[in-house]
Structure formats: C-alpha cells, structure tokens
C-alpha cells in the first residue's frame, strides 16, 4: 500500500480543513437549522458525493478534517450519506436514486437508517417490525425503531422489517424506503444524548403504514445481505469520528501544555504530562494507519477488508476514550468545567464504542473470522489464506 496521498486527495484535505475551521458552526445542542447549514456548506465541496464514490481513502482524509472540528456534523453527514445513501446507490432503482440521493448530494436533505429497536441492536434477528403484503401488492408496516440518527430532520427513512420470519434473517428481512410524510409514520420528540449533542435522534413508530411496491430496496428478503455489505464503510466512518475527536483532544492538550506553567516552566515539559501527549500521538497515528489500510483494502476489493474495517473501528473507538481521559487529566479542573471543549470531547468520545456495533460485538466478529482461518486438517496451523493475512 502506498500511504502517500494523491494531489486530488491533498486538495480535498485542504478544502475540507478550510471549510471546517472557518465556516462550520459547532452545535452543542441539537437543532436541524445549524446542521442543515453545515450540510449545505460541505456539499459545496462535494463531500456527500465522495462518501458515495469509490475514493474511500479520500473520504477518510476529508472526514478526519471535519470530524475533528465538528463531530456532530460529521456523524450526521455520515449517517445520511453512508448509512442511508450508500445502500440506495448500490441496490436502488434509477427512480429511487434520483428521488432520494439528489437532495443529499445537494446538501438539501437528510436520510436516516432505521434498524435498531428497543429490544434489538446488533442482533437483527431480534427486531419486531413487520411488513405484510396486501392482495394489491402493497406493503403495510407495523413496529418501532429506536435511536434513529437524523430522524427529526430526515426526509426519508430506510427501514428494516420482517417480510417472512419463517425464512430466517438471511432471506426474511427487507429494507423499505419510506417518506417522512407517509401515512402511519410517527416521529417522536427528539431525544437527548450525553455526547454528540448536535446530532438529532428520535424514535420512529409505524402503525398500519401503507406503502407501494416501489418502496422495496432491491428485492424482498435481501435486507440482511444489504446491511452486511454497507457495514465496513460505516465502521470506517465511526473510526473516523473517533480519530477526529482524538486529534482535537490532542491539539487542545498540546496548546494547554505549552501555555500552562508550573514551577517556572510549561507543564508539557514535565514527564508526567509529556508521556500522556506521547501516548495520545501514538494512538492517533496508529488509528489513522489502520483506517487508511482498511479503506485501501475496500478500494482493492480485498477479502479481509471488512475485518480490517472492524479492527479500525474497535481500535480507534477504544483509543479515543483513553485519549479523552488523558486530555481531561492534562487539563485537570479546567477540563472538568461544564462548557469547556475538553469536557465536550470527553462526552463525545464515549459514543464511539457504542455506535453501529459495540466493542464486544466487534471482538466476537473478528474472533469468529480468525477461527475460521484455521484448518483442523493441518493440526490447527494457519491455512494458506491465514498465512497471507499474518505474513
């Protein structure tokens, strides 16, 4: 892998850095107005198009710049373009793409992915939302979805529901594209989160929500496979969120360690503080490398790309919580005060280990893949494919 950025990627990095630092407003409280304005700004440099394109490394380069300035805007953009837009681009009809992707690409609208429920998260087999087919070929949805990012502002939702429970999750789940104005859709009052407070979330409720046959994404029963196919990019996206928060923690800590003095010199020159900065830098640099490695693997269609994306999300999400803790320790009481930037970053960081798959679920996924690479016939020695991975 060549870790050097192309000229186009360097230009994109510079553009996003300028936009994020000089224009993007960082919202501490949820509000569609601020996020919509930020979406329109980043659409001006074709960032939504980049998320849906083939330059995944370029997406990572630009995403890092946005996430370190405004994690909420990055996460809302990612949830709209990657979690909602990517499956529409991959599996939607031309009519669906025009109807649902054009507003996102123009920065004029949000999309939302609705999978999680009160009793089901990573285990999609546990969801209870159902869709039954009428004699006229239409669909009727009933159920509820929890923690739906962008729900209060989204114009459309991508909803996973059972269409044939007897077929199991591999063939019995289907994605539906549902407009906000559809009859039978109720959006609850926005919820409040501990961190990422600029992101809007709400619950979706479906009561005899009737939609046409053209609302199916792809084919009926393909929902589980479609979800699996988009998860690597979502994992990389959450890893970028963590990376950006970590960088912001370190930048603020370095500034504070240079300007704050004790016993006649900046506190950064004391071993205890300097060591913390070194740990932060190491975790950030390793995190960036594994993110770019996973992104490059996806571009090259490598078989282990999904596992590398899971590793990137796992490592960076756990690292950023350590980084945020170190930043808080460096700032001491000045960081613990409500309203300080480090206090906000400390709260934002905690979300990374939870969003789109907990650390426990990712470890189980990575371990299962590792175990499958060993051949019993070879006395539990790594098989050929595993040797390539571990070489």
ChimeraX attribute file (.defattr): number of C-alpha atoms within 10 A of each C-alpha:
attribute: neighborCount
match mode: 1-to-1
recipient: residues
	/A:1	7
	/A:2	8
	/A:3	10
	/A:4	8
	/A:5	13
	/A:6	12
	/A:7	9
	/A:8	10
	/A:9	18
	/A:10	15
	/A:11	14
	/A:12	21
	/A:13	22
	/A:14	15
	/A:15	15
	/A:16	22
	/A:17	20
	/A:18	14
	/A:19	19
	/A:20	23
	/A:21	15
	/A:22	10
	/A:23	13
	/A:24	20
	/A:25	15
	/A:26	17
	/A:27	20
	/A:28	15
	/A:29	16
	/A:30	20
	/A:31	16
	/A:32	18
	/A:33	11
	/A:34	16
	/A:35	26
	/A:36	18
	/A:37	17
	/A:38	23
	/A:39	25
	/A:40	19
	/A:41	19
	/A:42	24
	/A:43	19
	/A:44	13
	/A:45	14
	/A:46	15
	/A:47	26
	/A:48	25
	/A:49	19
	/A:50	22
	/A:51	25
	/A:52	21
	/A:53	13
	/A:54	12
	/A:55	16
	/A:56	21
	/A:57	23
	/A:58	25
	/A:59	25
	/A:60	24
	/A:61	22
	/A:62	25
	/A:63	27
	/A:64	26
	/A:65	28
	/A:66	28
	/A:67	25
	/A:68	25
	/A:69	22
	/A:70	24
	/A:71	31
	/A:72	26
	/A:73	27
	/A:74	27
	/A:75	24
	/A:76	25
	/A:77	28
	/A:78	25
	/A:79	23
	/A:80	27
	/A:81	27
	/A:82	26
	/A:83	25
	/A:84	25
	/A:85	28
	/A:86	23
	/A:87	23
	/A:88	25
	/A:89	19
	/A:90	15
	/A:91	16
	/A:92	21
	/A:93	15
	/A:94	10
	/A:95	10
	/A:96	18
	/A:97	16
	/A:98	13
	/A:99	12
	/A:100	23
	/A:101	25
	/A:102	15
	/A:103	14
	/A:104	23
	/A:105	25
	/A:106	18
	/A:107	22
	/A:108	14
	/A:109	19
	/A:110	30
	/A:111	31
	/A:112	28
	/A:113	27
	/A:114	25
	/A:115	22
	/A:116	22
	/A:117	21
	/A:118	13
	/A:119	12
	/A:120	15
	/A:121	16
	/A:122	15
	/A:123	12
	/A:124	19
	/A:125	16
	/A:126	14
	/A:127	23
	/A:128	19
	/A:129	20
	/A:130	20
	/A:131	25
	/A:132	17
	/A:133	15
	/A:134	12
	/A:135	7
	/A:136	8
	/A:137	12
	/A:138	16
	/A:139	22
	/A:140	18
	/A:141	24
	/A:142	19
	/A:143	17
	/A:144	24
	/A:145	25
	/A:146	20
	/A:147	20
	/A:148	24
	/A:149	24
	/A:150	27
	/A:151	27
	/A:152	24
	/A:153	22
	/A:154	19
	/A:155	19
	/A:156	23
	/A:157	24
	/A:158	24
	/A:159	24
	/A:160	26
	/A:161	29
	/A:162	27
	/A:163	24
	/A:164	17
	/A:165	16
	/A:166	9
	/A:167	12
	/A:168	14
	/A:169	22
	/A:170	14
	/A:171	18
	/A:172	19
	/A:173	28
	/A:174	28
	/A:175	30
	/A:176	26
	/A:177	24
	/A:178	20
	/A:179	17
	/A:180	18
	/A:181	10
	/A:182	13
	/A:183	14
	/A:184	16
	/A:185	20
	/A:186	16
	/A:187	18
	/A:188	14
	/A:189	12
	/A:190	20
	/A:191	15
	/A:192	15
	/A:193	17
	/A:194	10
	/A:195	20
	/A:196	25
	/A:197	20
	/A:198	23
	/A:199	28
	/A:200	25
	/A:201	25
	/A:202	20
	/A:203	22
	/A:204	22
	/A:205	19
	/A:206	20
	/A:207	14
	/A:208	16
	/A:209	18
	/A:210	21
	/A:211	22
	/A:212	16
	/A:213	15
	/A:214	16
	/A:215	17
	/A:216	25
	/A:217	25
	/A:218	19
	/A:219	12
	/A:220	17
	/A:221	24
	/A:222	19
	/A:223	27
	/A:224	20
	/A:225	14
	/A:226	20
	/A:227	17
	/A:228	10
	/A:229	15
	/A:230	17
	/A:231	18
	/A:232	21
	/A:233	24
	/A:234	22
	/A:235	27
	/A:236	28
	/A:237	29
	/A:238	29
	/A:239	31
	/A:240	34
	/A:241	32
	/A:242	35
	/A:243	34
	/A:244	27
	/A:245	32
	/A:246	30
	/A:247	24
	/A:248	24
	/A:249	28
	/A:250	24
	/A:251	16
	/A:252	15
	/A:253	26
	/A:254	19
	/A:255	11
	/A:256	18
	/A:257	21
	/A:258	13
	/A:259	12
	/A:260	13
	/A:261	13
	/A:262	10
	/A:263	6
	/A:264	6
	/A:265	13
	/A:266	15
	/A:267	20
	/A:268	23
	/A:269	14
	/A:270	12
	/A:271	10
	/A:272	11
	/A:273	20
	/A:274	16
	/A:275	14
	/A:276	19
	/A:277	22
	/A:278	12
	/A:279	15
	/A:280	23
	/A:281	17
	/A:282	11
	/A:283	21
	/A:284	22
	/A:285	13
	/A:286	15
	/A:287	26
	/A:288	20
	/A:289	14
	/A:290	20
	/A:291	29
	/A:292	25
	/A:293	20
	/A:294	28
	/A:295	26
	/A:296	20
	/A:297	20
	/A:298	22
	/A:299	14
	/A:300	10
	/A:301	11
	/A:302	12
	/A:303	11
	/A:304	14
	/A:305	20
	/A:306	24
	/A:307	19
	/A:308	24
	/A:309	29
	/A:310	26
	/A:311	24
	/A:312	30
	/A:313	34
	/A:314	27
	/A:315	20
	/A:316	30
	/A:317	29
	/A:318	18
	/A:319	25
	/A:320	31
	/A:321	23
	/A:322	19
	/A:323	30
	/A:324	28
	/A:325	19
	/A:326	22
	/A:327	29
	/A:328	20
	/A:329	16
	/A:330	24
	/A:331	21
	/A:332	11
	/A:333	9
	/A:334	15
	/A:335	20
	/A:336	16
	/A:337	13
	/A:338	10
	/A:339	10
	/A:340	12
	/A:341	15
	/A:342	26
	/A:343	21
	/A:344	22
	/A:345	26
	/A:346	25
	/A:347	16
	/A:348	23
	/A:349	29
	/A:350	20
	/A:351	20
	/A:352	27
	/A:353	24
	/A:354	14
	/A:355	14
	/A:356	20
	/A:357	21
	/A:358	17
	/A:359	20
	/A:360	11
	/A:361	16
	/A:362	21
	/A:363	15
	/A:364	11
	/A:365	14
	/A:366	16
	/A:367	12
	/A:368	11
	/A:369	13
	/A:370	14
	/A:371	12
	/A:372	12
	/A:373	17
	/A:374	18
	/A:375	14
	/A:376	11
	/A:377	8
	/A:378	9
	/A:379	9
	/A:380	11
	/A:381	13
	/A:382	19
	/A:383	16
	/A:384	11
	/A:385	12
	/A:386	16
	/A:387	12
	/A:388	9
	/A:389	11
	/A:390	7
	/A:391	5
